[in-house]
Amino acid sequence: MDMSFEIQVLLQRIVMPSLVGLIGGFVLSRCERRVAGTGDGPLRGVGAASFFGALLVGAGLIASDLWQRGMIAEPWTWRRWDAREPWMWMVWLVPSLILFLGIAKGLLARPNRFATWCLPWVVAGAAGILYVALPQSSGYQDKLPDAIRWLAIGIAAVSLNSASLNAISSRPGGRWGPSVLFAQLVCIAGLTLQSYASLGEFVLAALGLSLGLALVSLFVPSGQTFDYGWPLAPAVMGLMVLAAAGLVVSTFYVSDPPPTWLVAGILFLPSLIAGIDLCLAGKHWGWRLFAAVLLWAMVLAVVIFKAMQSKSDW
């Protein structure tokens, strides 16, 4: 039975990744079991849960890409996979980062040890992925200054967003932390789909995964408050790198890129939401959530307005 293009995109980029994210996130959530009640105690069963959970989330991105290419049911063709544009290497690099963080969390076994190294690893991974993903052909040589500028801004955004999202998720009641990533990816998908459809579809796959992770966090909340040790950290941190890289790269594929203030606002959206959460720390969680949703709605409204403006220009 032939399916319309829209249905194919929905299944390949939203439905399947969402289910994989839901399952992978549930597996990661099993890292909560502990031997001791102190924050320095070793996690019990964290090795298998971190490895298989991270592997599932990363595999969701790869499977989405293979399905879109029509290769998922033909394993013998996988070796013919090729990257027509540098950003396509993120199909493998981002899952590799997620899996690396999952394995590292399992090997270190103690939340305080993982917390020491998590942020440096994420920032280093972001620098490498951004460098590989940015256009580097001869036709983009005149954009080298922009590439250097956005490389620095992207790394700064990943650093601050990772710390900010950790601040939300590692607090008691921080079950809506992964939803902040989902909200950011909604805005990023809105911009990237306007600039480069294939890149936008890849961001949609990350959006689907983040939706699954957000549902796990909401309905299977973390009972602990470890710094960078919350169960979904490996997957969420990896997808946060993808979000920043996807948005930065998209600006190079349009003759009239979105204004810098809008791109920067979306890049640092998790940090802005964390700032609101911090300022309203003494308020009821409902007020904090309302303020965060209001900020996200304002940014999304600007993205929709820009999209409508672009269509009218066509």
C-alpha positions, -999 to +999 in steps of 0.1 A: +000+000+000+014+034-010+016+060+017+016+098+011+048+116+018+034+133+049+024+099+064+059+085+056+076+114+074+052+111+103+060+074+107+097+076+100+106+108+118+080+111+146+061+079+155+089+053+153+115+075+171+090+084+198+083+047+205+121+040+206+127+070+228+099+058+251+114+023+254+150+035+256+141+061+282+123+035+303+154+013+302+176+042+312+152+050+341+161+017+356+194+033+367+176+046+398+181+015+419+208+021+445+229+001+470+233+030+494+212+061+502+241+086+499+248+105+467+283+089+466+270+053+467+274+031+436+244+026+413+231-010+411+225-023+376+235+010+360+259-006+336+233-026+316+206+000+319+228+028+307+243+008+279+211-007+265+191+025+270+216+047+253+220+021+225+182+021+219+180+059+217+210+062+194+197+033+172+164+053+169+182+081+150+201+056+127+169+035+120+150+067+111+176+076+086+179+041+071+141+039+068+140+073+051+166+060+026+147+028+020+176+007+034+163-004+068+149-038+056+180-045+035+210-049+059+233-058+030+229-023+016+239-005+048+276-004+038+266+017+008+254+045+032+269+078+021+269+114+034+260+137+006+264+167+030+287+169+060+258+173+085+246+138+076+275+124+096+255+134+127+234+103+119+263+083+134+282+108+155+253+118+178+243+082+186+280+075+192+281+104+217+250+091+234+263+056+236+297+068+249+280+087+277+258+057+285+289+034+287+309+060+308+280+063+332+279+025+336+316+021+340+320+050+365+290+036+385+290+065+410+270+097+402+296+121+416+323+106+393+301+108+362+292+144+371+328+154+371+334+143+335+299+145+319+300+182+309+336+182+295+327+152+274+295+167+261+313+200+252+342+181+235+316+160+216+297+191+205+329+208+192+338+178+172+303+173+158+298+209+149+332+210+132+323+179+111+288+190+103+295+226+091+297+229+053+333+227+042+332+226+004+348+253-018+314+270-023+313+279+014+348+293+018+335+329+019+314+319+049+344+308+070+341+338+094+305+329+100+314+293+105+340+302+132+315+325+149+287+300+149+310+272+160+319+292+191+283+302+197+271+266+193+297+253+218+288+280+243+251+272+239+257+234+245+278+242+275+253+266+291+222+246+281+237+213+295+244+230+328+210+247+328+190+215+320+210+196+346+200+223+371+163+217+363+165+179+361+186+172+391+163+192+415+135+175+434+104+175+411+124+183+380+105+157+360+098+183+332+135+188+324+135+167+292+104+186+280+126+217+277+147+199+251+115+189+233+103+225+233+136+237+219+135+210+191+100+221+181+114+256+174+145+243+157+124+219+134+103+249+124+134+268+112+153+239+097+124+227+076+123+261+060+160+260+050+168+224+043+141+197+042+164+167+047+181+183+077+147+194+091+134+158+088+165+146+108+157+172+135+121+158+135+136+123+144+154+139+173+121+156+182+104+123+182+130+108+205+128+137+229+091+133+230+095+097+242+121+107+268+099+135+280+070+111+285+092+088+305+104+116+327+069+128+333+053+095+341+084+076+355+100+105+374+135+104+389+134+098+426+170+110+431+187+144+426+222+135+414+242+162+395+243+149+359+234+115+373+197+116+366+188+085+345+180+102+311+212+124+311+232+105+285+203+106+259+192+141+267+227+156+266+235+139+232+202+152+217+210+186+230+242+186+209+222+175+179+197+204+185+225+230+185+244+216+156+212+212+135+202+248+140+236+262+134+241+242+102+207+252+088+218+288+086+244+280+059+218+265+035+197+296+029+205+328+011+186+348+037+192+332+070+170+340+100+181+370+121+210+362+145+189+372+175+162+346+167+188+318+161+206+327+193+174+329+213+164+294+202+200+281+208+199+293+244+162+286+250+169+259+276+191+283+295+165+310+294+139+286+307+163+275+335+168+312+344+130+316+348+129+284+369+157+298+391+141+332+395+108+316+405+124+289+426+103+298+457+070+298+438+047+269+432+058+246+403+027+256+384+038+292+381+073+282+370+059+259+344+034+285+332+062+311+328+084+286+309+056+276+285+048+313+280+084+320+269+084+290+246+051+300+231+065+335+223+096+320+206+075+295+187+051+323+176+081+342+161+092+311+143+057+306+128+056+343+118+089+340+100+077+308+082+045+326+070+066+356+060+089+334+040+060+317+022+045+351+013+079+361-002+078+330-024 
